[in-house]
């Protein structure tokens, strides 16, 4: 097992994590930004106002993106299981 091999596995793992977490993070940031702009425009300083819309938006994104996320996890797991016999 060479250093390049281990770095390749780590790179694939980080890439998979990035692809799976990106939709949730982007939606969370966008919803938070929209709510912050709304709070600044209306002078409403309620801290709990951001939680409910974020939770709803993240729940919707998770439901819609779950097949994509599972496919990425399954393909990464298959990749790992396929390279196990080649390890020495």
C-alpha positions as CSV (number, residue, x, y, z in Angstrom):
1,X,0.0,0.0,0.0
2,X,1.7,3.2,-1.2
3,X,1.2,6.7,0.0
4,X,-0.5,7.7,-3.2
5,X,-3.0,4.9,-2.7
6,X,-3.9,6.0,0.8
7,X,-4.2,9.7,-0.4
8,X,-6.5,8.5,-3.2
9,X,-8.8,6.8,-0.8
10,X,-8.9,9.8,1.5
11,X,-9.5,12.1,-1.5
12,X,-12.5,9.9,-2.6
13,X,-13.8,9.9,1.0
14,X,-13.6,13.7,1.3
15,X,-15.2,14.2,-2.1
16,X,-18.0,11.9,-1.2
17,X,-18.6,13.7,2.1
18,X,-18.6,17.0,0.2
19,X,-21.1,15.9,-2.3
20,X,-23.4,14.4,0.3
21,X,-23.3,17.4,2.7
22,X,-23.3,20.2,0.2
23,X,-27.1,20.4,-0.6
24,X,-28.0,20.5,3.1
25,X,-25.3,23.1,3.9
26,X,-26.2,25.3,1.0
27,X,-29.9,25.3,1.8
28,X,-29.2,26.1,5.5
29,X,-27.0,29.0,4.5
30,X,-29.5,30.4,2.0
31,X,-32.5,30.1,4.4
32,X,-30.4,31.7,7.2
33,X,-29.4,34.6,5.0
34,X,-33.0,35.2,3.8
35,X,-34.2,35.2,7.4
36,X,-31.4,37.5,8.5
37,X,-32.3,40.0,5.8
38,X,-35.9,39.7,6.8
39,X,-35.0,40.3,10.5
40,X,-32.8,43.3,9.6
41,X,-35.5,44.8,7.4
42,X,-38.3,44.4,10.0
43,X,-36.2,45.0,13.2
44,X,-37.4,41.7,14.6
45,X,-34.6,40.4,16.8
46,X,-36.1,37.0,17.7
47,X,-33.4,34.4,17.8
48,X,-35.7,31.4,17.6
49,X,-37.2,32.7,14.3
50,X,-34.4,31.1,12.3
51,X,-34.7,27.6,13.7
52,X,-38.1,26.5,12.4
53,X,-37.7,27.6,8.7
54,X,-34.2,26.0,8.7
55,X,-35.4,22.7,10.1
56,X,-38.3,22.6,7.6
57,X,-36.0,23.4,4.7
58,X,-33.4,20.9,5.7
59,X,-36.0,18.3,6.2
60,X,-37.4,18.9,2.7
61,X,-33.9,18.8,1.2
62,X,-33.1,15.6,3.0
63,X,-36.2,13.9,1.8
64,X,-35.6,15.1,-1.8
65,X,-31.9,14.3,-1.9
66,X,-31.9,11.1,0.0
67,X,-31.7,8.9,-3.1
68,X,-28.8,10.9,-4.4
69,X,-27.0,10.7,-1.0
70,X,-27.6,7.0,-0.6
71,X,-26.3,6.3,-4.2
72,X,-23.1,8.2,-3.4
73,X,-22.6,6.3,-0.1
74,X,-23.3,3.0,-1.8
75,X,-20.9,3.7,-4.7
76,X,-18.1,4.7,-2.2
77,X,-18.7,1.6,-0.2
78,X,-18.6,-0.6,-3.3
79,X,-15.3,1.1,-4.3
80,X,-13.8,0.4,-0.8
81,X,-15.0,-3.3,-0.9
82,X,-13.6,-3.7,-4.4
83,X,-10.1,-2.5,-3.5
84,X,-9.9,-4.6,-0.3
85,X,-8.7,-7.8,-2.2
86,X,-5.9,-5.7,-3.7
87,X,-4.4,-4.6,-0.4
88,X,-1.3,-6.4,0.8
